């Protein structure tokens, strides 16, 4: 409500309306699913899975890539009002947890468990659930809106920050969806 009022005060009535009403959505149908799936082709499950027999690192003798600064940067930049994932946790909960002097260290370890592939599949599974809806870009075109678990977004965001240059060197200007 406050963001909408601020947008109206600045003269941006369209933004204020969008903040109050939200985006128009496409119906939850097979057609919407196909439109979103066409935008983001996925790998076959066996290609997307990583399940090493023991913890593996792709970083060789290097230390885990995520540092506490990556966690602090992610938390500082995250959208606190983002919609919660299926578990109900929000980014604002992580922001509040960061008041603890141990939080950055604990969250750094969490992100490095993902980065080094040290989490077994059974431990990863609950964090990979997401809610997806089809936003309407107009003319029946889908704009996928996905709500994921905030602790998974934190881990993925920290790994992206830590490995930004290596990722960019491998994928260039392409945009990929992971999930």
Secondary structure as UniProt FT lines:
FT   HELIX           2..9
FT   TURN            10..11
FT   HELIX           13..21
FT   HELIX           30..39
FT   HELIX           45..48
FT   TURN            58..61
FT   HELIX           68..77
FT   TURN            80..81
FT   TURN            86..87
FT   HELIX           91..97
FT   TURN            98..99
FT   TURN            101..102
FT   HELIX           103..115
FT   TURN            116..117
FT   HELIX           121..124
FT   HELIX           125..128
FT   STRAND          130..138
FT   TURN            139..140
FT   STRAND          141..148
FT   HELIX           150..162
FT   HELIX           164..171
FT   TURN            172..173
//
